[in-house]
Amino acid sequence: MNRAIILGGGLSGLAAADKLLDAGWKVTILEHAPFLGGLASSFEMNGEQIPKYYHHIVKHNTVTQKYLARYGCMSNIVWKKVKVAIGVNGIFYNIQSPFGLLKFPKLSLWAKFRFGLFGLYTIFLMSPSKIPDELDAKTWLYKYCGREATDYIWYNLYGRNKFNIPLDRIAAKQFAYRLYEKEVYDDFMFPQRGLQPMIDGLEKDIKARGGVILVNTKIKHVDVLKKIVRTENQTFEADIIINTIPLPELLKITTGFPDEYTAKVSKVHYCPVIGLVFATKELLNNGNYWLNIFSEQVQVIMQHSWLIDKYKNKITWCVRYGGSEEDWNKTDEQIKQEYLASIRKFFPDLKPVWVKVFREKYSEPVYEKDYVKYMPDVRTPIKGVYMAGIQVTFPKIRNQNTALESGEIAAKAAIRDSVTTVQ
């Protein structure tokens, strides 16, 4: 029986384990955190399971829906068309509508017209696959959207708020693929039972088929040549290793990769995220689900209860991505005070019932224009060692769908390679 060790118990690791067990493999998952699911995990508050970070499923996320259906999470689904607004100087503008766009400040009438045409272009004509890998987002946007809207809207949305780097360092192809997802035009939903039953169901299925899952497990050393993984208490040997943990953490504890490979993938760096989840008696804004904010510490507000109103109170997430490293060493209490103060510039009457703070050092790779040159492939130079997770999914965007899919892809590659070796 083939033996696999999977590093990390997020969605990628769980999906990879599921596929390998289907093929009759022996699987062990090692997870540092005390829980599974990674960024998709939930916490309990007043008897309710609430996601730590904002999540939603759009109509074309078919892989996610497959797993949700498997665990009975697709019943009583309500699909919604969401509204998105941008907040500037205490006021929100819904730029999806022509009237909202006309009212939007700091852009000329011509710039607003070009921005509207660009939206139509991304929906009906754009072909992201044809965009050169080395092209930067600024150059591409100047050509198709114009200088004004690029320097103000897109810089704030994707340069400052997302990665905290200039647009001329961001890959145009990945940016275009994000637009190509048509998130704000697709149908949105969140399952009535949440994502946790999917995570718990995968855990139960993996264990029922003989898989081993160890949480609260710190990996001390990975020898990719010998396929040996050592934790604080145990040593594991396997035929293959599938890694899903962030590359900086993997490289700290790993020996055996060729120097040139280590040098290449060590160029991958990540954007952190700090977020608040809080409850209020009423929604902050009845008209919009997704609120982007310019020039403030808090950058995104997602009104979860606008999408699915099933909790005792109204649940809202707010996050900071680009620049959140500036807040990393602040206490939770400082984060609460500062982030809530930022939100109160738009909602001065905000009175949370409760507030929770969450942090993730490796929320997403920073997709610079040269990312394709140093990103890891699913297969590594070491036979039997594979990569999964959002670090290998470029140019697709980060979401549950790509995470689950990447785990499946890595497992299938391992299964194919094992069959080829036997033959």
Beta strands, then each sheet from edge to edge (+ up, - down):
strand 1: 3-7
strand 2: 26-30
strand 3: 42-45
strand 4: 48-51
strand 5: 57-58
strand 6: 80-81
strand 7: 84-88
strand 8: 91-93
strand 9: 187-189
strand 10: 212-214
strand 11: 219-223
strand 12: 228-231
strand 13: 235-237
strand 14: 240-243
strand 15: 254-255
strand 16: 270-280
strand 17: 290-293
strand 18: 300-302
strand 19: 314-320
strand 20: 354-365
strand 21: 385-387
sheet 1: 10+ 2+ 1+ 14+ 21+
sheet 2: 3+ 4-
sheet 3: 5+ 9- 6+
sheet 4: 8+ 7- 17- 18+ 19- 16+ 20-
sheet 5: 13+ 12- 11+ 15+
end
